[in-house]
C-alpha cells in the first residue's frame, strides 16, 4: 500500500452561474441536471438518442428552464466549464476528447455527489468488483441497520447517491455500490473503507484493456482511512491495495473461505471469524456468525458476507450485529434463488449470472447440475468455465444466440455430458429448456439457470429471463 497522508483532492466548486453540460439523460442525468439547476448553474443536457422516453425527459427538464439537445451527444456546447456525465458514456467519445482539448473537467454522478457532501456528511463504505457488488452492499446495509445505524444502500442500487447527500434524510454511514464506469469518472472519491470483491474480464470494450479496467476498479481504494478489503483468492485485488495511496494507518484486510491469517476474515468449522478487528489478532479471533446464517450459503455468497462483515467491522460494528444483519438479509430475485423442488430435483434461478465469472461461482455451489445456459456472449469464451465445472454436470440445455460457443466448449472439455441444443431464441424456449432439463435430471440434482450470457437476444433483461424460468418450473409442478 502506498504511504503518506492523502487528503481529499476536491476543491470547492461554485456552481452559481457556471455553464455545466450534463452528458446523458436517464437515471443519473435527469437528477444531476435538476440538482445543478437548483444550485444556480446554467445547465445544458446533451443526449445521443431522441426516442419517446428521451423526449419526455427533455420536456420535463425544459419546463424548469434547462436546455436539452437531443441526438447530439458528441458536440461540446460553447462555453462549457464542466461536464457531468452518465457513467456509461465511453471515455473515447468525441465530447470528452473536445473537453480534454479545451481543459474542461469531466465528472460522473458519483464525483458530483462526493463534491456536494456537507462537512458533516455520512462516511462511505464502498464496494466494487466484477460480481457480487449488489448483494454485498445489501448485506452491509443490513448489518449496519442491525447495529442501530442510520444507513442506506446507494449507488447503482437503492437510494440515489445524489439524493442521499443532498436530501433531508440524515445518515450515519452509507453502503455504496460503485461500478468501474462510476469509478473512472470519480477522481476525488475518498471512502472510509472499501472492498474489491473480485476481478474478471468485463466491459473491456468500454475500458479498452483489462489493465485499464482493473485500474478503474482500484480507484476505490484511493485515500481510504481505515481498511482496504481484498479477496485472498484473487491476487489481483490485493495488488490493487498495494498500489493504492491511502491515509496513514489504513490497513489491508483480506477475506477468505479458508482459515484466516492475522488481518483476515475467514471460515473455521462452519463459523465466520474475524482476525482483523480484534485485539492481538495474531492469537485471537472473534466469532461473527455461522455459515448457515448466510442466505444462500453458496461459496461465493459466503465471500460476499465476509467482505460486508469486514467493512462493517472497519466501521466499528459489533460481532452480534454482523450475525443479526446476515440473518435478516434476503437476496434479490434471480440471484441463486431456489424456485421449487419437483420430483426430488431442485430448480435454482441465477439469471443474474450474466457473465462467465458469475456463472463459475454459481456452478461451484452445487454437486450435480443440469445446466441451462446461453444468450449473448458479449465476446466471452467458455473453455475455462466448462473445464472447471465439467465434473459437476449431469447435462446441459443450451438456449440463445451464442449457444454454439458453449456447445463447442462442452464438446472439448466435457464430451461425456449430454447436451440439448435448442435452436430457437423466442421467449417460449425457456419452457422447453426446463422440460428438457427435467428429462436429464435425477433426484438430488439441481437444475440451474446460470446463463453466463446477457439476456437481450431473447428477453428484455435478466429479470424477465428469470421470471420465465420460474414460471416454467411452476408449470412442471402444477
Secondary structure, 3 states (H helix, E strand, C coil): CECCCCCCCCCCCCCCCCEEEEECCHHHHHHHHHHHHHCCCEEEEEECCCCHHHHHHHHHHHCCCCEEEECCCCCCCCCCCEEEECCCCCCCCHHHHHHHHHCCEEEEHHHHHHHCCCCCCCEEEEEECCCCHHHHHHHHHHHHHHCCCCCCEEECCCECHHHHHHCCCCCCEEEEECCHHHHHCCCCCCCCEEEECCCCCCCHHHHCCHHHHHHHHHHHHCCCCCEEEEECCCHHHHHHHHHCECCCCCEEEEECCCCCCCCEEEEECCEEEECCCCCCCCCCCEEEEEHHHCCCCCHHHHHHHHHHHHHHHHCCCCHHHHHHHHHHCCCCCCCCEEEEEECCEEEEECCCCCCHHHHHHHHCCCCCEEEEECCECCCCCCHHHHHHHHHHEEEEEECCCCHHHHHHHHHHHCCCCEEEECCCCCCCHHHHHHHHHHHHCCCCCEEEECCCCECCCCCCCHHHHHHHHHHHHHHHHC
